[in-house]
Amino acid sequence: MQRFLHSIRRFFTAVGNISMPVVGAVWRALAPLLRIVTPAGWLVLILGGIALVLSAIYGWQEFTYLGTVLLAAALISMLFVFGRASYGVLIELNPRRVVVGDRAMGRMLVTNTGARNLPPTRMELPVGRGVAEFQLPAMKPKEEHEELFAVPTHKRAVIVAGPAESVKGDQLGLMRRALKWADAVDLFVHPKTVRLVPSAAGLVRDLEGQVSKKITNNDIAFHALRPYVPGDDRRYVHWRTSARIGQLMVRQFEETRRSQLTMIHATRNDLYASEEEFELAISVTASIASQVILDGTQMNVVSESGMWRTATVTSMLDSSSRLEPVGSAYSSMRAFARQMTRRLPAPSVVMTIAGSQMTTADFRSIQSLFGADTSQVAFRIQAGAEPKFSAVAGLTLITIGALEDLPKVIRGLAA
């Protein structure tokens, strides 16, 4: 019995291995034809077929007429999707980057690139979650037609305009054939930001870097004198001391390192009480990061979705435009921060930005990942709250309720 079942399984496996490539090839050939039938068209075809079957079984003339009319309508609709078109479509957005609420305009330039006249047609242009429809007139060879459209920018996002599609179809909407003519274009809607005072965002008072405990033969922070050994640079000989004790003495220094800022921006949706808080948190992070980049301080910004691009202010704002709330991708905020920062340079300042639902214990758990010589600041975003400072075991915790309060808060923090 088992041998018989095994033979049956092998038979069906062999049939599947042979038939699947054939079915795939047939589907690839038929798919373009089947896609031109709209849901309404499929409904008409199914009802027409059912009506003719019932007519054949019961001999009802009414169903004969109904089935004939429905199938004839579908057949006639197919005639509207035939024909070739040759369009050249250019999509432009001006400007390509705006701040939330700013005006953004788009332009679609359509050219008949063929050698014959083209009949009127409909052009559809997806813009974000909506679709703009344009009725193109009949066009002669090389003739151009321009359409202007407005892009909604009331919310931070990356809005995709395109690709443009020319649509052929019947008036009943039974058949629809769409051809793509242009690539999509991105519009970056940046978050609102405020300007901060220079050098305040870094929160590092020693402009030459933080002093480490490592001793070196050349740097800035003087440490001590030691006897000269062959090979030492004579520029660092302390001649006055050498003359007094009768032995060459050279300076030693404590090695310094450049200031390094790490910003940890949480995007977990359960940490924010509202969408307003989420957007305010992004604006706070983007405002601080913009000033840090302008100051030339080394920095990294991380969130659950990955590391932001921070080479320029524009690339950083582009990264912020892509942020969306996420679920609990990590077991805890500490696990998230550890995973995203473990390969980054050791920071001199760490900033954590999260919503009002982030507990002090969660902020403290992130604090424990870094050394005692790392300055740590946490921003708790709570829409409508008054600015408030508090210190918890070496962690400066700041509550911010409005973006306009940020410059004052940063000035007070850097003082």
Backbone torsions as a table, in degrees:
resi	resn	phi	psi	omega
1	MET	NA	-44.3	179.9
2	GLN	-64.5	-36.5	178.1
3	ARG	-65.1	-38.0	179.1
4	PHE	-65.6	-45.1	178.6
5	LEU	-63.4	-38.8	178.6
6	HIS	-64.0	-39.0	178.4
7	SER	-65.1	-39.4	178.6
8	ILE	-64.3	-43.3	179.3
9	ARG	-62.9	-41.3	179.1
10	ARG	-65.2	-37.1	179.3
11	PHE	-63.1	-49.1	-178.5
12	PHE	-67.7	-32.6	176.4
13	THR	-65.4	-42.4	178.3
14	ALA	-64.8	-42.8	177.8
15	VAL	-61.0	-41.0	179.4
16	GLY	-65.3	-41.9	179.8
17	ASN	-63.8	-32.4	179.8
18	ILE	-81.2	-40.9	-172.7
19	SER	-79.6	-31.2	-175.1
20	MET	-60.8	-45.8	176.4
21	PRO	-61.0	-36.3	178.8
22	VAL	-66.8	-45.3	178.8
23	VAL	-61.9	-40.2	178.7
24	GLY	-63.1	-42.5	179.0
25	ALA	-64.6	-42.4	178.7
26	VAL	-63.8	-40.8	-179.3
27	TRP	-65.6	-41.1	178.0
28	ARG	-62.7	-31.8	178.8
29	ALA	-76.6	-37.1	-175.7
30	LEU	-89.1	-22.2	-174.8
31	ALA	-55.5	-46.1	178.6
32	PRO	-59.3	-33.9	178.6
33	LEU	-74.2	-38.7	-178.8
34	LEU	-71.4	-28.6	-177.4
35	ARG	-70.1	-18.7	-178.9
36	ILE	-75.8	-14.8	179.0
37	VAL	-84.9	122.5	179.7
38	THR	-79.8	167.2	174.9
39	PRO	-54.1	-39.3	177.2
40	ALA	-64.2	-37.8	178.1
41	GLY	-64.1	-43.1	177.4
42	TRP	-62.8	-38.4	177.9
43	LEU	-61.8	-43.1	179.3
44	VAL	-64.2	-43.5	179.6
45	LEU	-63.4	-41.7	-178.9
46	ILE	-67.1	-46.3	179.6
47	LEU	-63.8	-39.2	178.0
48	GLY	-62.9	-42.5	178.5
49	GLY	-65.0	-42.2	179.1
50	ILE	-62.7	-41.8	-179.5
51	ALA	-61.6	-41.9	180.0
52	LEU	-69.0	-36.1	176.9
53	VAL	-64.0	-46.0	178.2
54	LEU	-62.9	-36.8	178.5
55	SER	-64.6	-39.5	-179.9
56	ALA	-69.5	-33.3	-177.8
57	ILE	-77.5	-46.9	-172.6
58	TYR	-103.3	-10.2	179.5
59	GLY	72.4	28.1	-179.3
60	TRP	-85.1	120.3	-179.3
61	GLN	-67.8	-32.3	-179.9
62	GLU	-58.6	-41.6	178.7
63	PHE	-71.1	-28.4	175.2
64	THR	-64.3	-47.6	178.6
65	TYR	-62.4	-44.5	-178.4
66	LEU	-61.8	-47.7	-179.7
67	GLY	-64.1	-39.5	179.7
68	THR	-64.9	-43.5	-179.8
69	VAL	-64.6	-43.8	-178.5
70	LEU	-65.0	-45.8	-179.2
71	LEU	-69.7	-33.9	176.7
72	ALA	-65.6	-39.2	178.4
73	ALA	-62.7	-40.9	179.0
74	ALA	-67.0	-38.2	180.0
75	LEU	-66.7	-43.5	178.9
76	ILE	-65.8	-35.6	-179.9
77	SER	-62.9	-30.4	-179.8
78	MET	-63.9	-26.7	-178.3
79	LEU	-65.8	-23.1	-176.1
80	PHE	-79.5	-13.0	-176.0
81	VAL	-98.1	-4.8	-179.6
82	PHE	-83.8	160.0	179.6
83	GLY	115.1	148.2	-179.7
84	ARG	-102.5	152.0	176.7
85	ALA	-134.8	152.7	179.2
86	SER	-138.2	94.4	-178.5
87	TYR	-112.8	145.8	166.3
88	GLY	-112.4	120.5	-173.4
89	VAL	-119.7	129.6	176.7
90	LEU	-120.1	124.5	178.5
91	ILE	-111.1	125.8	179.0
92	GLU	-127.9	140.8	174.7
93	LEU	-118.5	134.7	-177.4
94	ASN	-138.5	111.8	-3.5
95	PRO	-83.3	171.6	179.0
96	ARG	-82.6	-16.3	-179.3
97	ARG	-135.4	127.6	-179.8
98	VAL	-136.2	165.2	173.3
99	VAL	-95.3	152.0	-179.2
100	VAL	-48.2	126.5	178.4
101	GLY	94.8	-15.3	178.9
102	ASP	-74.3	158.1	-178.6
103	ARG	-81.7	135.3	176.7
104	ALA	-133.6	129.9	-178.8
105	MET	-115.8	151.0	177.6
106	GLY	-125.2	157.6	-179.1
107	ARG	-137.6	130.4	175.9
108	MET	-118.9	118.5	-179.5
109	LEU	-109.6	118.0	-177.5
110	VAL	-110.1	131.3	-179.9
111	THR	-125.8	136.6	173.0
112	ASN	-81.1	104.4	-176.2
113	THR	-90.2	-2.6	-178.7
114	GLY	-86.6	-174.7	-177.7
115	ALA	-104.9	6.4	179.2
116	ARG	-133.6	164.3	179.8
117	ASN	-67.2	145.9	177.5
118	LEU	-112.8	136.1	-180.0
119	PRO	-72.4	167.2	175.5
120	PRO	-59.1	144.7	179.4
121	THR	-149.7	171.3	179.6
122	ARG	-107.8	134.2	178.3
123	MET	-114.0	129.9	178.0
124	GLU	-111.6	136.5	-179.6
125	LEU	-129.7	104.9	175.1
126	PRO	-64.5	130.3	176.7
127	VAL	-129.5	103.2	-174.8
128	GLY	65.6	-127.3	179.4
129	ARG	-92.0	-4.5	179.1
130	GLY	-103.9	174.5	178.9
131	VAL	-133.0	123.4	175.9
132	ALA	-92.7	133.1	-179.0
133	GLU	-112.8	134.4	179.2
134	PHE	-128.7	135.8	176.5
135	GLN	-96.1	111.1	-179.1
136	LEU	-85.8	137.3	177.0
137	PRO	-77.3	173.7	171.9
138	ALA	-62.1	138.1	-173.5
139	MET	-127.9	134.6	175.4
140	LYS	-82.8	164.8	178.5
141	PRO	-56.0	134.3	179.7
142	LYS	70.4	4.1	179.2
143	GLU	-76.6	145.7	-179.3
144	GLU	-114.9	149.5	176.0
145	HIS	-137.5	131.1	-175.8
146	GLU	-113.9	137.9	175.4
147	GLU	-129.0	136.8	177.1
148	LEU	-109.8	147.9	179.3
149	PHE	-149.5	153.3	178.4
150	ALA	-99.0	145.3	-180.0
151	VAL	-110.1	123.7	178.4
152	PRO	-67.5	130.3	-177.4
153	THR	-128.8	34.1	-177.2
154	HIS	-78.7	-6.4	-177.8
155	LYS	-140.1	142.5	176.8
156	ARG	-62.4	131.0	-177.8
157	ALA	-177.2	173.4	166.1
158	VAL	-109.0	108.6	-176.3
159	ILE	-94.3	126.0	-178.9
160	VAL	-98.6	121.5	176.1
161	ALA	-106.2	115.4	179.5
162	GLY	113.2	-177.3	-4.3
163	PRO	-74.2	151.8	179.0
164	ALA	-72.9	142.8	-179.4
165	GLU	-131.1	131.8	169.8
166	SER	-89.1	136.2	-172.0
167	VAL	-118.8	125.9	171.5
168	LYS	-112.3	140.0	179.5
169	GLY	-179.7	172.3	-179.3
170	ASP	-90.1	169.3	-177.6
171	GLN	-72.5	-21.7	-179.8
172	LEU	-84.7	-11.2	179.9
173	GLY	76.0	26.7	179.7
174	LEU	-85.0	-32.8	-179.2
175	MET	-126.1	145.0	-179.0
176	ARG	-150.8	125.5	178.9
177	ARG	-124.6	119.5	-176.9
178	ALA	-117.6	134.7	177.4
179	LEU	-122.1	131.0	-179.7
180	LYS	-83.6	139.2	-175.3
181	TRP	-127.9	-7.3	-178.3
182	ALA	-152.5	152.5	176.6
183	ASP	-77.1	158.2	178.7
184	ALA	-72.4	152.0	178.3
185	VAL	-124.8	135.1	-178.2
186	ASP	-94.3	137.4	171.2
187	LEU	-115.0	120.8	-179.7
188	PHE	-93.0	117.9	174.9
189	VAL	-100.0	103.7	-174.9
190	HIS	-79.1	154.0	175.5
191	PRO	-70.5	160.0	174.5
192	LYS	-69.6	140.4	178.7
193	THR	-134.4	162.8	174.6
194	VAL	-123.2	152.0	179.9
195	ARG	-83.2	134.2	178.5
196	LEU	-108.6	160.8	-179.7
197	VAL	-69.4	141.7	-179.7
198	PRO	-57.6	144.0	176.9
199	SER	69.9	-5.7	179.7
200	ALA	-80.4	-33.3	-175.0
201	ALA	-67.2	-32.1	-179.1
202	GLY	-68.9	-29.4	178.5
203	LEU	60.9	23.5	178.7
204	VAL	-112.6	116.7	-172.9
205	ARG	-81.5	-26.7	-179.6
206	ASP	-89.1	101.0	-173.1
207	LEU	-65.1	-20.2	-178.5
208	GLU	-89.1	-1.9	179.1
209	GLY	115.8	168.6	179.2
210	GLN	-89.2	137.9	-178.7
211	VAL	-78.7	132.1	175.7
212	SER	-102.6	179.5	-179.7
213	LYS	-90.4	-1.0	-177.4
214	LYS	-80.8	132.5	-178.9
215	ILE	-92.1	135.9	-179.4
216	THR	-137.1	164.6	-177.1
217	ASN	-87.0	-13.7	177.8
218	ASN	-150.6	123.7	176.5
219	ASP	-170.1	-150.8	-175.2
220	ILE	-111.3	-42.9	-175.0
221	ALA	-81.1	109.6	-178.8
222	PHE	-67.4	139.0	-179.3
223	HIS	-116.8	-56.2	-176.4
224	ALA	-167.2	179.3	175.2
225	LEU	-109.9	148.8	176.4
226	ARG	-143.4	161.0	179.7
227	PRO	-63.1	147.2	178.8
228	TYR	-70.2	138.3	173.2
229	VAL	-125.5	148.7	-179.3
230	PRO	-53.4	133.0	-179.3
231	GLY	105.1	-15.0	178.4
232	ASP	-67.3	147.9	177.8
233	ASP	-72.0	124.4	-177.6
234	ARG	-69.2	-13.7	177.4
235	ARG	-65.6	-23.2	-177.1
236	TYR	-101.0	13.7	174.3
237	VAL	-72.5	131.2	176.9
238	HIS	-92.6	95.5	-169.5
239	TRP	-67.8	-35.4	-177.6
240	ARG	-65.0	-47.2	178.6
241	THR	-65.8	-38.9	179.6
242	SER	-61.2	-40.1	179.6
243	ALA	-68.7	-34.0	-176.3
244	ARG	-72.4	-39.3	-175.7
245	ILE	-101.9	-6.9	177.1
246	GLY	77.9	21.7	179.3
247	GLN	-145.1	139.7	-179.8
248	LEU	-67.0	129.4	178.0
249	MET	-123.6	139.3	179.7
250	VAL	-120.2	156.1	-179.2
251	ARG	-79.6	145.4	168.0
252	GLN	-114.4	152.4	-176.5
253	PHE	-130.5	156.6	169.9
254	GLU	-91.6	129.9	-176.6
255	GLU	-67.2	137.9	177.9
256	THR	-111.5	157.9	175.5
257	ARG	-132.8	153.8	-179.7
258	ARG	-69.7	151.2	179.1
259	SER	-65.0	137.9	-178.8
260	GLN	-130.9	119.6	-178.9
261	LEU	-105.4	132.3	173.2
262	THR	-119.1	125.0	178.1
263	MET	-110.6	127.1	179.7
264	ILE	-110.0	108.0	-177.1
265	HIS	-106.7	115.8	-179.0
266	ALA	-84.4	134.1	178.0
267	THR	-119.8	13.3	176.8
268	ARG	-64.6	128.4	-174.4
269	ASN	-66.9	-26.1	-179.2
270	ASP	-77.2	-4.1	177.3
271	LEU	-90.4	-4.1	-176.5
272	TYR	-121.4	136.3	-178.4
273	ALA	-78.6	-20.5	-177.4
274	SER	-159.4	167.6	175.4
275	GLU	-64.9	-32.5	178.2
276	GLU	-60.3	-42.6	177.7
277	GLU	-62.8	-42.3	-179.4
278	PHE	-60.0	-45.8	-179.3
279	GLU	-68.5	-36.8	178.3
280	LEU	-64.5	-39.7	178.3
281	ALA	-61.6	-42.2	178.6
282	ILE	-64.5	-40.1	178.2
283	SER	-63.7	-39.3	178.0
284	VAL	-63.8	-48.3	179.4
285	THR	-61.6	-45.3	-178.4
286	ALA	-64.7	-37.5	179.7
287	SER	-65.1	-47.0	179.7
288	ILE	-65.4	-45.9	-178.7
289	ALA	-62.3	-37.3	179.3
290	SER	-60.7	-45.1	-178.8
291	GLN	-69.8	-36.5	178.6
292	VAL	-62.9	-42.0	178.7
293	ILE	-64.5	-42.7	178.4
294	LEU	-63.5	-33.3	178.6
295	ASP	-74.7	-13.5	-179.7
296	GLY	81.8	14.7	178.8
297	THR	-80.7	139.5	177.1
298	GLN	-69.0	136.0	-176.2
299	MET	-153.9	161.1	171.5
300	ASN	-140.0	141.8	176.0
301	VAL	-123.3	127.7	-179.0
302	VAL	-127.2	150.4	171.4
303	SER	-144.7	179.0	-176.2
304	GLU	-59.0	-31.1	-178.4
305	SER	-79.9	-6.5	177.9
306	GLY	132.1	-165.0	-177.1
307	MET	-92.3	137.5	176.3
308	TRP	-75.4	152.4	171.3
309	ARG	-83.6	123.5	-174.1
310	THR	-125.8	22.9	179.5
311	ALA	-65.6	-37.0	178.3
312	THR	-137.0	165.5	177.4
313	VAL	-62.1	-40.6	-178.4
314	THR	-63.3	-45.5	179.8
315	SER	-65.7	-34.4	177.6
316	MET	-66.4	-43.6	179.2
317	LEU	-66.9	-34.4	175.2
318	ASP	-61.0	-42.5	178.5
319	SER	-63.7	-39.8	-179.7
320	SER	-66.8	-28.0	179.9
321	SER	-68.3	-23.4	-176.4
322	ARG	-86.9	-9.0	-174.1
323	LEU	-67.6	137.4	174.9
324	GLU	-134.1	151.6	176.2
325	PRO	-61.1	143.4	-179.7
326	VAL	-125.4	166.4	175.6
327	GLY	-83.6	-161.8	-178.5
328	SER	-83.2	82.8	-178.7
329	ALA	-73.6	-21.8	-179.9
330	TYR	-124.0	158.0	-177.5
331	SER	-66.1	-28.0	-179.8
332	SER	-157.1	167.4	177.3
333	MET	-66.7	-33.8	178.0
334	ARG	-64.9	-40.8	178.7
335	ALA	-64.8	-39.8	177.3
336	PHE	-61.9	-49.8	-177.6
337	ALA	-63.7	-40.2	-179.9
338	ARG	-65.1	-43.4	-178.6
339	GLN	-65.6	-40.4	-173.8
340	MET	-82.2	-18.6	-176.3
341	THR	-112.3	-1.4	-171.9
342	ARG	-66.7	-24.1	180.0
343	ARG	-104.5	7.1	179.8
344	LEU	-87.7	158.1	175.3
345	PRO	-59.7	150.8	179.4
346	ALA	-60.4	124.1	-175.6
347	PRO	-85.0	152.4	170.0
348	SER	-95.3	-23.4	176.8
349	VAL	-136.5	135.4	175.1
350	VAL	-122.7	129.7	175.3
351	MET	-118.7	131.6	177.0
352	THR	-116.7	127.8	-178.2
353	ILE	-120.2	126.0	-179.3
354	ALA	-153.7	174.4	-177.3
355	GLY	-84.1	-177.4	-175.1
356	SER	-68.6	-17.9	-179.4
357	GLN	-85.6	-1.6	176.6
358	MET	-77.6	125.2	-176.6
359	THR	-83.3	159.7	176.0
360	THR	-61.8	-34.1	178.0
361	ALA	-62.6	-37.1	177.6
362	ASP	-66.8	-41.9	175.9
363	PHE	-61.2	-42.4	-179.9
364	ARG	-65.2	-35.4	-179.9
365	SER	-64.3	-35.6	175.0
366	ILE	-70.1	-37.2	179.2
367	GLN	-58.7	-34.9	-176.1
368	SER	-70.3	-10.9	180.0
369	LEU	-76.6	-17.2	-172.0
370	PHE	-117.9	160.2	-176.0
371	GLY	-69.7	167.4	-178.1
372	ALA	-68.6	-21.8	-179.3
373	ASP	-86.1	4.2	178.3
374	THR	-93.8	122.7	175.6
375	SER	-73.0	134.9	-176.3
376	GLN	-128.9	131.9	-179.6
377	VAL	-130.9	135.4	178.0
378	ALA	-120.4	134.5	177.5
379	PHE	-110.8	115.8	174.2
380	ARG	-98.8	116.7	-175.8
381	ILE	-91.7	118.6	179.6
382	GLN	-136.1	104.9	-173.3
383	ALA	-56.0	127.3	176.9
384	GLY	85.4	-4.3	-178.1
385	ALA	-80.1	154.3	175.7
386	GLU	-77.7	145.7	178.7
387	PRO	-60.3	137.4	-177.1
388	LYS	-148.0	136.1	176.4
389	PHE	-107.3	141.8	171.1
390	SER	-150.5	150.9	-179.5
391	ALA	-118.1	129.0	-179.3
392	VAL	-130.2	100.4	175.1
393	ALA	49.5	52.8	177.3
394	GLY	87.7	-5.7	178.3
395	LEU	-102.6	125.2	175.3
396	THR	-89.9	116.2	-177.4
397	LEU	-107.9	122.5	-176.2
398	ILE	-118.6	131.2	174.2
399	THR	-101.6	128.0	-179.2
400	ILE	-126.6	131.9	-179.1
401	GLY	-114.6	-9.0	-180.0
402	ALA	-152.0	145.7	-177.8
403	LEU	-64.2	-31.6	-179.1
404	GLU	-65.3	-19.2	179.3
405	ASP	-80.8	-14.2	-172.6
406	LEU	-63.0	-46.4	180.0
407	PRO	-56.8	-42.1	179.3
408	LYS	-65.1	-40.2	-179.9
409	VAL	-64.5	-43.8	-179.3
410	ILE	-65.7	-40.5	176.7
411	ARG	-59.6	-43.0	179.1
412	GLY	-67.7	-32.9	179.6
413	LEU	-71.4	-36.9	-176.8
414	ALA	-85.6	-8.2	-176.8
415	ALA	-69.8	NA	NA
